[in-house]
Amino acid sequence: MDRNTALRERLRSCIAAVLDLEEDFRAQGMDRALGEEMALLKSYAARLDGISVDEEELARLEMLTAKILNECVLEGRVSANRDKVLQ
């Protein structure tokens, strides 16, 4: 796997981790507030092939994704037992 492909896969992992929260958000009635953003993420995820990914920007996105997941667990929006692991 070349470097850019690996970076795209890391980005795909970040997006998938956030999209995995959609069911939890829907169960809490947050889907109205976040519906458009989730749809945008899904659209973006479908177009990742062939794009160039900047490693520094990706590292920032990975940290942000981890922060989102941690805050959702701390706020009780998702179970702390979920297996959300960024690769």
N, C-alpha and C positions, 0 to 999 in steps of 0.2 A: 504494500500500500504506500503510495507516495505521500509526501508531507501535506500537500493541500487536501488530499482525500481524507487524511487523518484529522485535519483541522475541521473539515466539513462534518465528519462523524462526531467530533466533540460538540460542535454547534448543534447538530441534530439531537444529541443527547440532552443538551440544555433545554431545547424546545420541547422535546418529549416529556421531560421531567415536569415542566410547567403545565403542559397539556394534560398530563396525568391527574392534575389537581382539579380539572374541570368538573368531574363527577362530584367531588367534595363541595366545590363552590355551588353547583346546582342544588345539591341537597340542603344547602344553607340559604338558598334564595339569592345568591350573589350572581347568578348567571345573567341577570338583566344588566347589572353594572359592568360585568366583565365579558359579556357575550361578544361584543365587537372585537375586543382585543384577542380573545381566544380564536375567533374566526380569522383574524389577521395572522396570528401565529401559525394556524393550520395552512393558510395560503402560502406563507413564507416557507414553511417546512417542505411543502410540495415543490418548491423551486430552488432547492439548495444545490442540486447537481450542476456542476460547471461554474459555480461562483468561486471567486477568490476570497479567502478568509485571512484577515490580519490576526496574527497570533496574540499580539498585545490586546487588541479589542476583544478577542475570544476569551482571554484570561479574565478580563473585566466582566464579561457576560457570565462566565462560570462562577465568579465570586458573587455576582448579583443573583444568579439562580440559586446558589447555596443559601444566600441570605433570605430569599423568598421562601424557600422550603423550610428553613429554620424558624422563621417568623410564623409561618402557617402552623407549624407544630406547636410553638410556644403559645400561640393564640387559640389553640384547640381547633383550628380549622381542618386539620388532618390528624390522623393518628400518628403518634410518635413511633409506632411499630412499623410504619410503612417502610418498604425497602426502596427508598429513593436514593440511589447512588449515582453520582456523576462519574463518568469514566474519563 
